[in-house]
Amino acid sequence: MSPHNHFMQEAVKLAEQGMRRGDGGPFGAVIVKEEKIVGRGWNRVLRTNDPSAHAEIVAIRDACSNLGNYWLEGCHLYVNCEPCPMCLAAIYWARIAYLTYGATRQDAANIGFDDNFIYQEVCLPADKRSLHSKQCCRYEALRIMQLWPSLENKQPY
């Protein structure tokens, strides 16, 4: 069995175990660095009442904790289904280098996990989205943000 198949099978196994326990939907992920699993995750939305507890997010948090770093450069994420927009953004934020997925987002939509609406919404200007958005207290918020460049002990990320 190739390493890719081995790691994908681990993601599938985590997806099934979590789903059967009632933790959440049928999604699992592993993060690999230098041919070793450094992070594991499965969907825990129902178990934790956390809508962000998708397999990829859980695996990213696990890998970051295990590696002691918020960057996962050089890592490879294996997930049994194409990531949703939230997870895809987190993958980019974590600087994961490689993504391998099994099922497609259309496969997920076919069983009730349809995120096409979100893919469409994020491309719209704020005033065109279905989420009612309003800007407020920009200058107060901006004042705090403008302190960042002058902080001596900041750690850019």
N, CA, C and O atoms as a GROMACS GRO file, in nm:
protein
  628
    1MET      N    1   0.085  -0.118   0.000
    1MET     CA    2   0.000   0.000   0.000
    1MET      C    3   0.089   0.124   0.000
    1MET      O    4   0.185   0.133   0.076
    2SER      N    5   0.056   0.219  -0.087
    2SER     CA    6   0.135   0.342  -0.095
    2SER      C    7   0.113   0.426   0.032
    2SER      O    8   0.010   0.412   0.098
    3PRO      N    9   0.208   0.513   0.064
    3PRO     CA   10   0.189   0.600   0.181
    3PRO      C   11   0.061   0.684   0.170
    3PRO      O   12  -0.009   0.705   0.269
    4HIS      N   13   0.031   0.734   0.048
    4HIS     CA   14  -0.092   0.813   0.031
    4HIS      C   15  -0.215   0.731   0.068
    4HIS      O   16  -0.303   0.779   0.138
    5ASN      N   17  -0.220   0.608   0.020
    5ASN     CA   18  -0.335   0.522   0.052
    5ASN      C   19  -0.342   0.494   0.202
    5ASN      O   20  -0.450   0.495   0.260
    6HIS      N   21  -0.228   0.471   0.263
    6HIS     CA   22  -0.224   0.442   0.407
    6HIS      C   23  -0.281   0.560   0.487
    6HIS      O   24  -0.365   0.540   0.575
    7PHE      N   25  -0.236   0.682   0.456
    7PHE     CA   26  -0.281   0.798   0.531
    7PHE      C   27  -0.428   0.829   0.503
    7PHE      O   28  -0.501   0.870   0.593
    8MET      N   29  -0.472   0.810   0.378
    8MET     CA   30  -0.613   0.832   0.347
    8MET      C   31  -0.700   0.729   0.419
    8MET      O   32  -0.808   0.763   0.467
    9GLN      N   33  -0.654   0.606   0.427
    9GLN     CA   34  -0.730   0.504   0.500
    9GLN      C   35  -0.743   0.540   0.647
    9GLN      O   36  -0.846   0.512   0.709
   10GLU      N   37  -0.641   0.602   0.704
   10GLU     CA   38  -0.648   0.647   0.844
   10GLU      C   39  -0.753   0.757   0.858
   10GLU      O   40  -0.829   0.758   0.955
   11ALA      N   41  -0.759   0.849   0.763
   11ALA     CA   42  -0.861   0.954   0.766
   11ALA      C   43  -1.001   0.894   0.755
   11ALA      O   44  -1.092   0.936   0.826
   12VAL      N   45  -1.017   0.797   0.668
   12VAL     CA   46  -1.147   0.730   0.650
   12VAL      C   47  -1.186   0.658   0.780
   12VAL      O   48  -1.302   0.663   0.821
   13LYS      N   49  -1.090   0.592   0.842
   13LYS     CA   50  -1.116   0.521   0.968
   13LYS      C   51  -1.163   0.618   1.076
   13LYS      O   52  -1.259   0.589   1.148
   14LEU      N   53  -1.096   0.732   1.088
   14LEU     CA   54  -1.136   0.832   1.187
   14LEU      C   55  -1.277   0.885   1.158
   14LEU      O   56  -1.356   0.906   1.249
   15ALA      N   57  -1.307   0.905   1.030
   15ALA     CA   58  -1.440   0.951   0.990
   15ALA      C   59  -1.547   0.853   1.035
   15ALA      O   60  -1.650   0.892   1.091
   16GLU      N   61  -1.523   0.726   1.011
   16GLU     CA   62  -1.623   0.625   1.047
   16GLU      C   63  -1.638   0.613   1.199
   16GLU      O   64  -1.750   0.605   1.251
   17GLN      N   65  -1.526   0.611   1.270
   17GLN     CA   66  -1.533   0.599   1.416
   17GLN      C   67  -1.609   0.715   1.478
   17GLN      O   68  -1.696   0.695   1.563
   18GLY      N   69  -1.577   0.837   1.437
   18GLY     CA   70  -1.644   0.954   1.492
   18GLY      C   71  -1.791   0.956   1.458
   18GLY      O   72  -1.874   0.990   1.542
   19MET      N   73  -1.824   0.922   1.334
   19MET     CA   74  -1.963   0.920   1.291
   19MET      C   75  -2.043   0.817   1.371
   19MET      O   76  -2.153   0.847   1.418
   20ARG      N   77  -1.989   0.698   1.386
   20ARG     CA   78  -2.060   0.591   1.458
   20ARG      C   79  -2.078   0.624   1.607
   20ARG      O   80  -2.175   0.580   1.669
   21ARG      N   81  -1.985   0.701   1.664
   21ARG     CA   82  -1.997   0.744   1.804
   21ARG      C   83  -2.098   0.855   1.821
   21ARG      O   84  -2.141   0.885   1.933
   22GLY      N   85  -2.137   0.918   1.710
   22GLY     CA   86  -2.230   1.030   1.717
   22GLY      C   87  -2.162   1.164   1.738
   22GLY      O   88  -2.226   1.261   1.777
   23ASP      N   89  -2.031   1.170   1.711
   23ASP     CA   90  -1.958   1.295   1.729
   23ASP      C   91  -1.996   1.399   1.624
   23ASP      O   92  -1.994   1.519   1.652
   24GLY      N   93  -2.029   1.353   1.503
   24GLY     CA   94  -2.063   1.445   1.394
   24GLY      C   95  -2.070   1.370   1.263
   24GLY      O   96  -2.084   1.248   1.260
   25GLY      N   97  -2.059   1.445   1.155
   25GLY     CA   98  -2.069   1.389   1.021
   25GLY      C   99  -1.952   1.298   0.985
   25GLY      O  100  -1.855   1.288   1.060
   26PRO      N  101  -1.962   1.233   0.870
   26PRO     CA  102  -1.864   1.132   0.828
   26PRO      C  103  -1.736   1.189   0.767
   26PRO      O  104  -1.707   1.168   0.649
   27PHE      N  105  -1.662   1.262   0.849
   27PHE     CA  106  -1.542   1.329   0.798
   27PHE      C  107  -1.425   1.306   0.892
   27PHE      O  108  -1.438   1.320   1.013
   28GLY      N  109  -1.310   1.272   0.834
   28GLY     CA  110  -1.189   1.248   0.911
   28GLY      C  111  -1.068   1.304   0.839
   28GLY      O  112  -1.068   1.316   0.717
   29ALA      N  113  -0.964   1.337   0.915
   29ALA     CA  114  -0.845   1.397   0.857
   29ALA      C  115  -0.721   1.359   0.937
   29ALA      O  116  -0.726   1.341   1.059
   30VAL      N  117  -0.609   1.348   0.866
   30VAL     CA  118  -0.480   1.333   0.931
   30VAL      C  119  -0.383   1.431   0.865
   30VAL      O  120  -0.393   1.462   0.746
   31ILE      N  121  -0.289   1.478   0.946
   31ILE     CA  122  -0.183   1.566   0.896
   31ILE      C  123  -0.052   1.494   0.914
   31ILE      O  124  -0.021   1.441   1.021
   32VAL      N  125   0.025   1.493   0.807
   32VAL     CA  126   0.149   1.416   0.801
   32VAL      C  127   0.266   1.510   0.778
   32VAL      O  128   0.260   1.601   0.695
   33LYS      N  129   0.373   1.485   0.853
   33LYS     CA  130   0.499   1.557   0.830
   33LYS      C  131   0.610   1.455   0.832
   33LYS      O  132   0.624   1.378   0.927
   34GLU      N  133   0.690   1.454   0.728
   34GLU     CA  134   0.802   1.361   0.716
   34GLU      C  135   0.756   1.216   0.738
   34GLU      O  136   0.817   1.140   0.812
   35GLU      N  137   0.646   1.182   0.671
   35GLU     CA  138   0.590   1.046   0.670
   35GLU      C  139   0.538   0.999   0.806
   35GLU      O  140   0.519   0.879   0.827
   36LYS      N  141   0.515   1.093   0.899
   36LYS     CA  142   0.458   1.057   1.031
   36LYS      C  143   0.333   1.140   1.054
   36LYS      O  144   0.329   1.258   1.023
   37ILE      N  145   0.231   1.077   1.110
   37ILE     CA  146   0.108   1.150   1.144
   37ILE      C  147   0.136   1.237   1.265
   37ILE      O  148   0.178   1.190   1.370
   38VAL      N  149   0.111   1.369   1.248
   38VAL     CA  150   0.135   1.464   1.355
   38VAL      C  151   0.004   1.525   1.406
   38VAL      O  152   0.003   1.595   1.507
   39GLY      N  153  -0.106   1.498   1.336
   39GLY     CA  154  -0.236   1.550   1.377
   39GLY      C  155  -0.348   1.463   1.327
   39GLY      O  156  -0.343   1.412   1.215
   40ARG      N  157  -0.448   1.445   1.411
   40ARG     CA  158  -0.566   1.365   1.374
   40ARG      C  159  -0.690   1.445   1.409
   40ARG      O  160  -0.692   1.521   1.505
   41GLY      N  161  -0.794   1.425   1.328
   41GLY     CA  162  -0.920   1.491   1.358
   41GLY      C  163  -1.036   1.423   1.290
   41GLY      O  164  -1.019   1.358   1.186
   42TRP      N  165  -1.150   1.437   1.348
   42TRP     CA  166  -1.275   1.391   1.288
   42TRP      C  167  -1.380   1.493   1.325
   42TRP      O  168  -1.362   1.570   1.419
   43ASN      N  169  -1.489   1.492   1.254
   43ASN     CA  170  -1.594   1.589   1.278
   43ASN      C  171  -1.651   1.570   1.418
   43ASN      O  172  -1.695   1.461   1.453
   44ARG      N  173  -1.648   1.677   1.497
   44ARG     CA  174  -1.697   1.674   1.636
   44ARG      C  175  -1.801   1.782   1.661
   44ARG      O  176  -1.821   1.826   1.774
   45VAL      N  177  -1.868   1.824   1.554
   45VAL     CA  178  -1.966   1.932   1.566
   45VAL      C  179  -2.074   1.897   1.668
   45VAL      O  180  -2.106   1.980   1.754
   46LEU      N  181  -2.130   1.778   1.661
   46LEU     CA  182  -2.238   1.740   1.752
   46LEU      C  183  -2.188   1.715   1.893
   46LEU      O  184  -2.254   1.753   1.990
   47ARG      N  185  -2.074   1.653   1.907
   47ARG     CA  186  -2.019   1.620   2.038
   47ARG      C  187  -1.985   1.745   2.118
   47ARG      O  188  -2.004   1.749   2.239
   48THR      N  189  -1.934   1.848   2.049
   48THR     CA  190  -1.885   1.967   2.119
   48THR      C  191  -1.977   2.088   2.106
   48THR      O  192  -1.952   2.193   2.165
   49ASN      N  193  -2.085   2.074   2.028
   49ASN     CA  194  -2.173   2.188   1.998
   49ASN      C  195  -2.092   2.305   1.943
   49ASN      O  196  -2.115   2.421   1.978
   50ASP      N  197  -1.998   2.273   1.856
   50ASP     CA  198  -1.908   2.372   1.797
   50ASP      C  199  -1.916   2.358   1.645
   50ASP      O  200  -1.865   2.261   1.590
   51PRO      N  201  -1.978   2.455   1.576
   51PRO     CA  202  -1.991   2.443   1.431
   51PRO      C  203  -1.858   2.450   1.357
   51PRO      O  204  -1.852   2.418   1.238
   52SER      N  205  -1.751   2.489   1.424
   52SER     CA  206  -1.619   2.493   1.360
   52SER      C  207  -1.539   2.365   1.383
   52SER      O  208  -1.426   2.355   1.336
   53ALA      N  209  -1.594   2.268   1.452
   53ALA     CA  210  -1.520   2.145   1.486
   53ALA      C  211  -1.524   2.044   1.372
   53ALA      O  212  -1.557   1.927   1.392
   54HIS      N  213  -1.490   2.090   1.254
   54HIS     CA  214  -1.478   2.001   1.138
   54HIS      C  215  -1.348   1.922   1.150
   54HIS      O  216  -1.256   1.961   1.221
   55ALA      N  217  -1.342   1.811   1.079
   55ALA     CA  218  -1.226   1.722   1.088
   55ALA      C  219  -1.095   1.795   1.061
   55ALA      O  220  -0.997   1.776   1.133
   56GLU      N  221  -1.093   1.877   0.957
   56GLU     CA  222  -0.970   1.947   0.921
   56GLU      C  223  -0.927   2.044   1.031
   56GLU      O  224  -0.809   2.052   1.064
   57ILE      N  225  -1.023   2.118   1.088
   57ILE     CA  226  -0.991   2.215   1.193
   57ILE      C  227  -0.938   2.142   1.316
   57ILE      O  228  -0.840   2.185   1.377
   58VAL      N  229  -1.004   2.032   1.353
   58VAL     CA  230  -0.960   1.954   1.469
   58VAL      C  231  -0.819   1.900   1.445
   58VAL      O  232  -0.734   1.904   1.534
   59ALA      N  233  -0.794   1.850   1.324
   59ALA     CA  234  -0.661   1.797   1.292
   59ALA      C  235  -0.554   1.907   1.293
   59ALA      O  236  -0.443   1.885   1.340
   60ILE      N  237  -0.589   2.024   1.242
   60ILE     CA  238  -0.495   2.136   1.243
   60ILE      C  239  -0.462   2.175   1.386
   60ILE      O  240  -0.345   2.196   1.419
   61ARG      N  241  -0.562   2.184   1.471
   61ARG     CA  242  -0.536   2.218   1.612
   61ARG      C  243  -0.448   2.113   1.679
   61ARG      O  244  -0.358   2.146   1.755
   62ASP      N  245  -0.476   1.986   1.649
   62ASP     CA  246  -0.396   1.878   1.707
   62ASP      C  247  -0.251   1.884   1.659
   62ASP      O  248  -0.158   1.872   1.739
   63ALA      N  249  -0.232   1.903   1.529
   63ALA     CA  250  -0.096   1.909   1.474
   63ALA      C  251  -0.020   2.030   1.529
   63ALA      O  252   0.097   2.018   1.564
   64CYS      N  253  -0.085   2.145   1.536
   64CYS     CA  254  -0.018   2.265   1.589
   64CYS      C  255   0.023   2.243   1.733
   64CYS      O  256   0.133   2.282   1.774
   65SER      N  257  -0.064   2.182   1.810
   65SER     CA  258  -0.032   2.153   1.950
   65SER      C  259   0.084   2.055   1.960
   65SER      O  260   0.177   2.076   2.038
   66ASN      N  261   0.080   1.949   1.881
   66ASN     CA  262   0.185   1.847   1.886
   66ASN      C  263   0.320   1.900   1.837
   66ASN      O  264   0.424   1.859   1.888
   67LEU      N  265   0.318   1.990   1.739
   67LEU     CA  266   0.443   2.043   1.684
   67LEU      C  267   0.489   2.171   1.754
   67LEU      O  268   0.601   2.216   1.734
   68GLY      N  269   0.401   2.229   1.836
   68GLY     CA  270   0.437   2.352   1.906
   68GLY      C  271   0.455   2.469   1.812
   68GLY      O  272   0.542   2.554   1.833
   69ASN      N  273   0.373   2.475   1.708
   69ASN     CA  274   0.387   2.580   1.609
   69ASN      C  275   0.252   2.604   1.542
   69ASN      O  276   0.176   2.510   1.520
   70TYR      N  277   0.223   2.729   1.509
   70TYR     CA  278   0.097   2.758   1.439
   70TYR      C  279   0.112   2.749   1.289
   70TYR      O  280   0.012   2.763   1.217
   71TRP      N  281   0.231   2.727   1.239
   71TRP     CA  282   0.253   2.702   1.096
   71TRP      C  283   0.272   2.553   1.076
   71TRP      O  284   0.341   2.487   1.153
   72LEU      N  285   0.213   2.502   0.972
   72LEU     CA  286   0.228   2.360   0.938
   72LEU      C  287   0.293   2.347   0.800
   72LEU      O  288   0.253   2.264   0.718
   73GLU      N  289   0.394   2.430   0.778
   73GLU     CA  290   0.468   2.426   0.652
   73GLU      C  291   0.530   2.289   0.633
   73GLU      O  292   0.582   2.229   0.727
   74GLY      N  293   0.525   2.241   0.510
   74GLY     CA  294   0.582   2.111   0.479
   74GLY      C  295   0.491   1.994   0.514
   74GLY      O  296   0.527   1.879   0.491
   75CYS      N  297   0.373   2.023   0.570
   75CYS     CA  298   0.281   1.916   0.608
   75CYS      C  299   0.185   1.882   0.494
   75CYS      O  300   0.164   1.961   0.402
   76HIS      N  301   0.130   1.764   0.505
   76HIS     CA  302   0.036   1.711   0.406
   76HIS      C  303  -0.092   1.674   0.479
   76HIS      O  304  -0.089   1.597   0.576
   77LEU      N  305  -0.204   1.728   0.434
   77LEU     CA  306  -0.334   1.698   0.492
   77LEU      C  307  -0.405   1.596   0.406
   77LEU      O  308  -0.418   1.613   0.285
   78TYR      N  309  -0.451   1.489   0.469
   78TYR     CA  310  -0.534   1.387   0.405
   78TYR      C  311  -0.672   1.396   0.469
   78TYR      O  312  -0.684   1.386   0.591
   79VAL      N  313  -0.774   1.413   0.389
   79VAL     CA  314  -0.911   1.422   0.440
   79VAL      C  315  -1.001   1.342   0.347
   79VAL      O  316  -0.981   1.342   0.225
   80ASN      N  317  -1.098   1.275   0.404
   80ASN     CA  318  -1.180   1.185   0.323
   80ASN      C  319  -1.279   1.257   0.232
   80ASN      O  320  -1.346   1.194   0.151
   81CYS      N  321  -1.290   1.390   0.246
   81CYS     CA  322  -1.380   1.466   0.159
   81CYS      C  323  -1.321   1.604   0.133
   81CYS      O  324  -1.253   1.661   0.219
   82GLU      N  325  -1.346   1.656   0.016
   82GLU     CA  326  -1.301   1.789  -0.021
   82GLU      C  327  -1.343   1.890   0.086
   82GLU      O  328  -1.459   1.890   0.127
   83PRO      N  329  -1.253   1.976   0.132
   83PRO     CA  330  -1.283   2.069   0.241
   83PRO      C  331  -1.389   2.173   0.206
   83PRO      O  332  -1.402   2.215   0.091
   84CYS      N  333  -1.464   2.212   0.307
   84CYS     CA  334  -1.560   2.321   0.294
   84CYS      C  335  -1.481   2.453   0.291
   84CYS      O  336  -1.360   2.453   0.313
   85PRO      N  337  -1.548   2.565   0.263
   85PRO     CA  338  -1.476   2.694   0.257
   85PRO      C  339  -1.404   2.730   0.387
   85PRO      O  340  -1.292   2.781   0.382
   86MET      N  341  -1.466   2.705   0.502
   86MET     CA  342  -1.402   2.736   0.630
   86MET      C  343  -1.272   2.657   0.645
   86MET      O  344  -1.168   2.712   0.681
   87CYS      N  345  -1.280   2.528   0.618
   87CYS     CA  346  -1.163   2.442   0.634
   87CYS      C  347  -1.055   2.475   0.532
   87CYS      O  348  -0.936   2.473   0.563
   88LEU      N  349  -1.098   2.505   0.410
   88LEU     CA  350  -1.001   2.541   0.307
   88LEU      C  351  -0.924   2.667   0.349
   88LEU      O  352  -0.802   2.674   0.331
   89ALA      N  353  -0.996   2.764   0.404
   89ALA     CA  354  -0.928   2.886   0.452
   89ALA      C  355  -0.830   2.852   0.564
   89ALA      O  356  -0.718   2.904   0.566
   90ALA      N  357  -0.870   2.766   0.657
   90ALA     CA  358  -0.781   2.728   0.767
   90ALA      C  359  -0.657   2.656   0.715
   90ALA      O  360  -0.548   2.673   0.769
   91ILE      N  361  -0.674   2.576   0.613
   91ILE     CA  362  -0.560   2.505   0.551
   91ILE      C  363  -0.460   2.607   0.497
   91ILE      O  364  -0.340   2.593   0.517
   92TYR      N  365  -0.511   2.708   0.430
   92TYR     CA  366  -0.423   2.813   0.380
   92TYR      C  367  -0.358   2.891   0.494
   92TYR      O  368  -0.238   2.918   0.491
   93TRP      N  369  -0.437   2.927   0.597
   93TRP     CA  370  -0.382   3.001   0.710
   93TRP      C  371  -0.272   2.922   0.780
   93TRP      O  372  -0.174   2.980   0.826
   94ALA      N  373  -0.288   2.792   0.788
   94ALA     CA  374  -0.188   2.707   0.855
   94ALA      C  375  -0.066   2.681   0.767
   94ALA      O  376   0.034   2.625   0.812
   95ARG      N  377  -0.075   2.722   0.642
   95ARG     CA  378   0.033   2.705   0.545
   95ARG      C  379   0.066   2.559   0.518
   95ARG      O  380   0.181   2.522   0.498
   96ILE      N  381  -0.036   2.477   0.518
   96ILE     CA  382  -0.018   2.336   0.482
   96ILE      C  383   0.019   2.331   0.335
   96ILE      O  384  -0.041   2.400   0.252
   97ALA      N  385   0.119   2.249   0.301
   97ALA     CA  386   0.173   2.248   0.166
   97ALA      C  387   0.094   2.161   0.068
   97ALA      O  388   0.088   2.192  -0.050
   98TYR      N  389   0.035   2.053   0.117
   98TYR     CA  390  -0.029   1.956   0.028
   98TYR      C  391  -0.164   1.913   0.084
   98TYR      O  392  -0.180   1.898   0.205
   99LEU      N  393  -0.258   1.894  -0.005
   99LEU     CA  394  -0.391   1.847   0.031
   99LEU      C  395  -0.427   1.728  -0.057
   99LEU      O  396  -0.417   1.736  -0.180
  100THR      N  397  -0.469   1.620   0.005
  100THR     CA  398  -0.523   1.506  -0.068
  100THR      C  399  -0.659   1.475  -0.009
  100THR      O  400  -0.672   1.458   0.112
  101TYR      N  401  -0.762   1.467  -0.095
  101TYR     CA  402  -0.896   1.438  -0.047
  101TYR      C  403  -0.955   1.322  -0.126
  101TYR      O  404  -0.911   1.291  -0.237
  102GLY      N  405  -1.055   1.259  -0.065
  102GLY     CA  406  -1.121   1.145  -0.128
  102GLY      C  407  -1.245   1.188  -0.204
  102GLY      O  408  -1.238   1.214  -0.324
  103ALA      N  409  -1.358   1.196  -0.135
  103ALA     CA  410  -1.484   1.234  -0.197
  103ALA      C  411  -1.484   1.383  -0.231
  103ALA      O  412  -1.406   1.460  -0.177
  104THR      N  413  -1.574   1.421  -0.322
  104THR     CA  414  -1.584   1.561  -0.364
  104THR      C  415  -1.689   1.635  -0.282
  104THR      O  416  -1.766   1.574  -0.208
  105ARG      N  417  -1.690   1.766  -0.298
  105ARG     CA  418  -1.792   1.844  -0.228
  105ARG      C  419  -1.931   1.813  -0.281
  105ARG      O  420  -2.029   1.827  -0.209
  106GLN      N  421  -1.941   1.770  -0.406
  106GLN     CA  422  -2.071   1.728  -0.460
  106GLN      C  423  -2.115   1.597  -0.394
  106GLN      O  424  -2.234   1.578  -0.366
  107ASP      N  425  -2.020   1.508  -0.368
  107ASP     CA  426  -2.053   1.384  -0.296
  107ASP      C  427  -2.110   1.418  -0.158
  107ASP      O  428  -2.206   1.357  -0.113
  108ALA      N  429  -2.049   1.518  -0.091
  108ALA     CA  430  -2.098   1.560   0.041
  108ALA      C  431  -2.237   1.622   0.029
  108ALA      O  432  -2.324   1.596   0.112
  109ALA      N  433  -2.258   1.702  -0.074
  109ALA     CA  434  -2.391   1.763  -0.095
  109ALA      C  435  -2.497   1.656  -0.115
  109ALA      O  436  -2.610   1.672  -0.071
  110ASN      N  437  -2.460   1.549  -0.181
  110ASN     CA  438  -2.555   1.441  -0.208
  110ASN      C  439  -2.605   1.372  -0.082
  110ASN      O  440  -2.710   1.307  -0.085
  111ILE      N  441  -2.532   1.385   0.030
  111ILE     CA  442  -2.578   1.324   0.155
  111ILE      C  443  -2.619   1.431   0.258
  111ILE      O  444  -2.632   1.402   0.377
  112GLY      N  445  -2.640   1.554   0.210
  112GLY     CA  446  -2.693   1.658   0.297
  112GLY      C  447  -2.593   1.758   0.352
  112GLY      O  448  -2.630   1.843   0.433
  113PHE      N  449  -2.468   1.751   0.310
  113PHE     CA  450  -2.366   1.846   0.355
  113PHE      C  451  -2.330   1.937   0.238
  113PHE      O  452  -2.222   1.926   0.179
  114ASP      N  453  -2.422   2.028   0.206
  114ASP     CA  454  -2.406   2.114   0.089
  114ASP      C  455  -2.353   2.250   0.132
  114ASP      O  456  -2.422   2.324   0.202
  115ASP      N  457  -2.232   2.282   0.091
  115ASP     CA  458  -2.173   2.410   0.126
  115ASP      C  459  -2.156   2.502   0.005
  115ASP      O  460  -2.086   2.602   0.012
  116ASN      N  461  -2.221   2.467  -0.106
  116ASN     CA  462  -2.211   2.550  -0.226
  116ASN      C  463  -2.260   2.692  -0.200
  116ASN      O  464  -2.205   2.788  -0.254
  117PHE      N  465  -2.363   2.706  -0.117
  117PHE     CA  466  -2.415   2.837  -0.080
  117PHE      C  467  -2.304   2.924  -0.020
  117PHE      O  468  -2.293   3.042  -0.051
  118ILE      N  469  -2.222   2.864   0.067
  118ILE     CA  470  -2.115   2.941   0.132
  118ILE      C  471  -2.009   2.979   0.030
  118ILE      O  472  -1.959   3.092   0.031
  119TYR      N  473  -1.973   2.885  -0.058
  119TYR     CA  474  -1.877   2.919  -0.165
  119TYR      C  475  -1.925   3.040  -0.244
  119TYR      O  476  -1.844   3.126  -0.279
  120GLN      N  477  -2.054   3.048  -0.272
  120GLN     CA  478  -2.109   3.161  -0.347
  120GLN      C  479  -2.110   3.289  -0.264
  120GLN      O  480  -2.076   3.396  -0.314
  121GLU      N  481  -2.149   3.279  -0.138
  121GLU     CA  482  -2.162   3.395  -0.051
  121GLU      C  483  -2.028   3.466  -0.028
  121GLU      O  484  -2.023   3.590  -0.029
  122VAL      N  485  -1.921   3.392  -0.007
  122VAL     CA  486  -1.794   3.456   0.027
  122VAL      C  487  -1.739   3.541  -0.089
  122VAL      O  488  -1.655   3.628  -0.067
  123CYS      N  489  -1.785   3.516  -0.209
  123CYS     CA  490  -1.740   3.594  -0.324
  123CYS      C  491  -1.817   3.725  -0.341
  123CYS      O  492  -1.777   3.811  -0.420
  124LEU      N  493  -1.924   3.742  -0.268
  124LEU     CA  494  -2.007   3.861  -0.281
  124LEU      C  495  -1.956   3.975  -0.192
  124LEU      O  496  -1.895   3.950  -0.088
  125PRO      N  497  -1.982   4.100  -0.233
  125PRO     CA  498  -1.952   4.211  -0.143
  125PRO      C  499  -2.040   4.199  -0.018
  125PRO      O  500  -2.149   4.141  -0.025
  126ALA      N  501  -1.995   4.252   0.093
  126ALA     CA  502  -2.066   4.237   0.221
  126ALA      C  503  -2.213   4.279   0.211
  126ALA      O  504  -2.299   4.215   0.271
  127ASP      N  505  -2.242   4.383   0.137
  127ASP     CA  506  -2.380   4.431   0.130
  127ASP      C  507  -2.469   4.346   0.039
  127ASP      O  508  -2.590   4.370   0.032
  128LYS      N  509  -2.413   4.249  -0.029
  128LYS     CA  510  -2.492   4.161  -0.117
  128LYS      C  511  -2.512   4.021  -0.057
  128LYS      O  512  -2.585   3.940  -0.114
  129ARG      N  513  -2.451   3.994   0.057
  129ARG     CA  514  -2.463   3.863   0.120
  129ARG      C  515  -2.597   3.849   0.192
  129ARG      O  516  -2.660   3.949   0.227
  130SER      N  517  -2.638   3.726   0.213
  130SER     CA  518  -2.763   3.703   0.286
  130SER      C  519  -2.746   3.730   0.436
  130SER      O  520  -2.845   3.752   0.506
  131LEU      N  521  -2.623   3.728   0.485
  131LEU     CA  522  -2.595   3.763   0.625
  131LEU      C  523  -2.600   3.915   0.638
  131LEU      O  524  -2.521   3.985   0.576
  132HIS      N  525  -2.690   3.964   0.718
  132HIS     CA  526  -2.703   4.108   0.735
  132HIS      C  527  -2.579   4.159   0.808
  132HIS      O  528  -2.550   4.118   0.920
  133SER      N  529  -2.508   4.249   0.743
  133SER     CA  530  -2.383   4.302   0.797
  133SER      C  531  -2.391   4.454   0.806
  133SER      O  532  -2.452   4.519   0.721
  134LYS      N  533  -2.329   4.508   0.910
  134LYS     CA  534  -2.330   4.653   0.930
  134LYS      C  535  -2.196   4.692   0.991
  134LYS      O  536  -2.149   4.626   1.084
  135GLN      N  537  -2.138   4.795   0.941
  135GLN     CA  538  -2.013   4.845   0.998
  135GLN      C  539  -2.046   4.942   1.111
  135GLN      O  540  -2.141   5.019   1.102
  136CYS      N  541  -1.966   4.937   1.217
  136CYS     CA  542  -1.991   5.020   1.334
  136CYS      C  543  -1.859   5.050   1.404
  136CYS      O  544  -1.773   4.962   1.414
  137CYS      N  545  -1.842   5.170   1.452
  137CYS     CA  546  -1.726   5.211   1.533
  137CYS      C  547  -1.593   5.182   1.465
  137CYS      O  548  -1.499   5.136   1.529
  138ARG      N  549  -1.584   5.211   1.336
  138ARG     CA  550  -1.462   5.182   1.262
  138ARG      C  551  -1.341   5.254   1.321
  138ARG      O  552  -1.234   5.195   1.333
  139TYR      N  553  -1.356   5.379   1.357
  139TYR     CA  554  -1.241   5.456   1.403
  139TYR      C  555  -1.188   5.405   1.537
  139TYR      O  556  -1.067   5.405   1.560
  140GLU      N  557  -1.276   5.362   1.625
  140GLU     CA  558  -1.233   5.304   1.751
  140GLU      C  559  -1.160   5.171   1.726
  140GLU      O  560  -1.056   5.143   1.786
  141ALA      N  561  -1.215   5.092   1.638
  141ALA     CA  562  -1.152   4.964   1.604
  141ALA      C  563  -1.018   4.986   1.534
  141ALA      O  564  -0.920   4.916   1.562
  142LEU      N  565  -1.015   5.081   1.445
  142LEU     CA  566  -0.893   5.111   1.371
  142LEU      C  567  -0.784   5.164   1.462
  142LEU      O  568  -0.666   5.135   1.441
  143ARG      N  569  -0.822   5.241   1.564
  143ARG     CA  570  -0.723   5.296   1.658
  143ARG      C  571  -0.644   5.183   1.725
  143ARG      O  572  -0.522   5.192   1.737
  144ILE      N  573  -0.713   5.078   1.766
  144ILE     CA  574  -0.645   4.964   1.829
  144ILE      C  575  -0.557   4.892   1.727
  144ILE      O  576  -0.443   4.855   1.757
  145MET      N  577  -0.609   4.874   1.608
  145MET     CA  578  -0.532   4.804   1.505
  145MET      C  579  -0.404   4.880   1.470
  145MET      O  580  -0.302   4.820   1.439
  146GLN      N  581  -0.411   5.013   1.474
  146GLN     CA  582  -0.295   5.094   1.438
  146GLN      C  583  -0.184   5.088   1.543
  146GLN      O  584  -0.073   5.134   1.517
  147LEU      N  585  -0.213   5.033   1.661
  147LEU     CA  586  -0.110   5.013   1.762
  147LEU      C  587  -0.016   4.898   1.726
  147LEU      O  588   0.100   4.896   1.767
  148TRP      N  589  -0.066   4.802   1.650
  148TRP     CA  590   0.010   4.680   1.617
  148TRP      C  591   0.148   4.710   1.558
  148TRP      O  592   0.246   4.654   1.608
  149PRO      N  593   0.160   4.795   1.456
  149PRO     CA  594   0.294   4.818   1.398
  149PRO      C  595   0.397   4.870   1.497
  149PRO      O  596   0.516   4.846   1.479
  150SER      N  597   0.353   4.941   1.600
  150SER     CA  598   0.448   5.001   1.695
  150SER      C  599   0.485   4.909   1.811
  150SER      O  600   0.574   4.943   1.888
  151LEU      N  601   0.420   4.796   1.826
  151LEU     CA  602   0.451   4.705   1.936
  151LEU      C  603   0.590   4.645   1.914
  151LEU      O  604   0.620   4.593   1.806
  152GLU      N  605   0.673   4.653   2.016
  152GLU     CA  606   0.809   4.601   2.003
  152GLU      C  607   0.814   4.450   2.013
  152GLU      O  608   0.898   4.387   1.948
  153ASN      N  609   0.727   4.390   2.093
  153ASN     CA  610   0.735   4.245   2.116
  153ASN      C  611   0.634   4.166   2.032
  153ASN      O  612   0.604   4.051   2.064
  154LYS      N  613   0.582   4.225   1.924
  154LYS     CA  614   0.484   4.153   1.843
  154LYS      C  615   0.553   4.042   1.764
  154LYS      O  616   0.672   4.049   1.733
  155GLN      N  617   0.475   3.942   1.734
  155GLN     CA  618   0.524   3.833   1.651
  155GLN      C  619   0.435   3.824   1.528
  155GLN      O  620   0.325   3.771   1.534
  156PRO      N  621   0.483   3.876   1.417
  156PRO     CA  622   0.400   3.874   1.295
  156PRO      C  623   0.366   3.732   1.252
  156PRO      O  624   0.447   3.640   1.264
  157TYR      N  625   0.247   3.716   1.204
  157TYR     CA  626   0.204   3.586   1.151
  157TYR      C  627   0.114   3.604   1.033
  157TYR      O  628   0.068   3.505   0.975
   0.00000   0.00000   0.00000
